[in-house]
């Protein structure tokens, strides 16, 4: 059995501190616990995500699954905006 060598953390940054410039919900990954790469289901910060109750799970194939509730009701015609509800995002 091969164990995964990546470490992962799920962050829900506060936009009041200015760290939500590339998406509100972030997945941080590291192989050495010193250098971290982050990604987000909203890297461009255009999907109007107001996340809540984030959850992170690892699949048997090594994929990471991020589930979250989107509480934000986007008042926009932007087709990128997520509707309210529960969403699952997979990082391969």
C-alpha positions as CSV (number, residue, x, y, z in Angstrom):
1,X,0.0,0.0,0.0
2,X,1.4,3.4,-1.0
3,X,0.6,6.3,1.4
4,X,0.0,9.8,0.1
5,X,2.9,12.1,0.7
6,X,0.9,15.3,0.4
7,X,-0.4,17.3,3.4
8,X,-3.5,19.3,2.9
9,X,-5.4,22.0,4.8
10,X,-8.7,23.7,4.0
11,X,-8.9,27.4,4.7
12,X,-11.9,29.7,4.7
13,X,-10.1,33.1,4.7
14,X,-11.8,36.3,5.9
15,X,-12.2,38.8,3.1
16,X,-11.9,41.7,5.6
17,X,-8.2,40.9,5.9
18,X,-7.7,41.1,2.1
19,X,-6.6,37.5,1.7
20,X,-9.6,36.5,-0.4
21,X,-8.3,38.1,-3.6
22,X,-8.0,34.8,-5.3
23,X,-11.1,33.0,-4.0
24,X,-12.6,32.7,-0.5
25,X,-12.3,28.9,0.0
26,X,-8.7,27.6,-0.4
27,X,-7.0,24.2,-0.5
28,X,-3.4,24.4,0.7
29,X,-1.1,21.5,-0.3
30,X,2.5,20.7,0.8
31,X,4.9,17.8,0.6
32,X,7.3,19.1,3.2
33,X,5.1,21.2,5.5
34,X,7.3,24.2,4.7
35,X,6.3,25.1,1.2
36,X,2.6,25.4,0.4
37,X,0.7,25.8,-2.8
38,X,-2.9,27.0,-2.7
39,X,-5.8,26.6,-5.1
40,X,-9.5,27.4,-5.0
41,X,-12.7,26.5,-6.8
42,X,-12.8,30.3,-7.3
43,X,-9.2,31.3,-8.2
44,X,-10.5,34.3,-10.2
45,X,-12.8,35.4,-7.3
46,X,-15.8,35.7,-9.7
47,X,-18.1,33.0,-8.6
48,X,-19.7,34.9,-5.6
49,X,-18.9,32.1,-3.1
50,X,-19.9,32.7,0.4
51,X,-18.6,29.4,1.8
52,X,-19.7,27.6,5.0
53,X,-19.2,24.2,6.6
54,X,-16.1,23.3,4.5
55,X,-15.1,19.6,4.6
56,X,-12.1,17.9,3.1
57,X,-11.8,14.2,2.3
58,X,-9.3,12.0,0.5
59,X,-10.4,9.5,-2.2
60,X,-9.0,6.1,-2.6
61,X,-7.3,7.3,-5.8
62,X,-5.5,10.1,-4.0
63,X,-7.9,12.8,-5.2
64,X,-8.9,15.4,-2.6
65,X,-12.6,16.3,-2.4
66,X,-13.7,19.6,-0.9
67,X,-17.4,20.0,0.0
68,X,-18.9,23.2,1.1
69,X,-22.2,25.0,1.4
70,X,-22.6,28.2,-0.6
71,X,-24.7,30.6,1.4
72,X,-24.2,33.6,-0.8
73,X,-27.2,34.5,-2.9
74,X,-25.5,36.1,-5.9
75,X,-27.5,39.0,-7.3
76,X,-25.9,38.9,-10.6
77,X,-26.4,37.7,-14.2
78,X,-22.8,36.4,-14.2
79,X,-22.9,32.8,-15.5
80,X,-19.8,31.9,-13.4
81,X,-21.6,32.7,-10.1
82,X,-22.5,29.6,-8.1
83,X,-26.1,29.1,-7.0
84,X,-26.7,28.6,-3.2
85,X,-26.4,25.0,-2.2
86,X,-23.9,22.2,-1.4
87,X,-21.0,21.9,-3.8
88,X,-18.3,19.3,-4.2
89,X,-15.0,20.3,-5.9
90,X,-12.3,17.7,-6.8
91,X,-8.6,18.4,-6.9
92,X,-6.8,15.6,-8.8
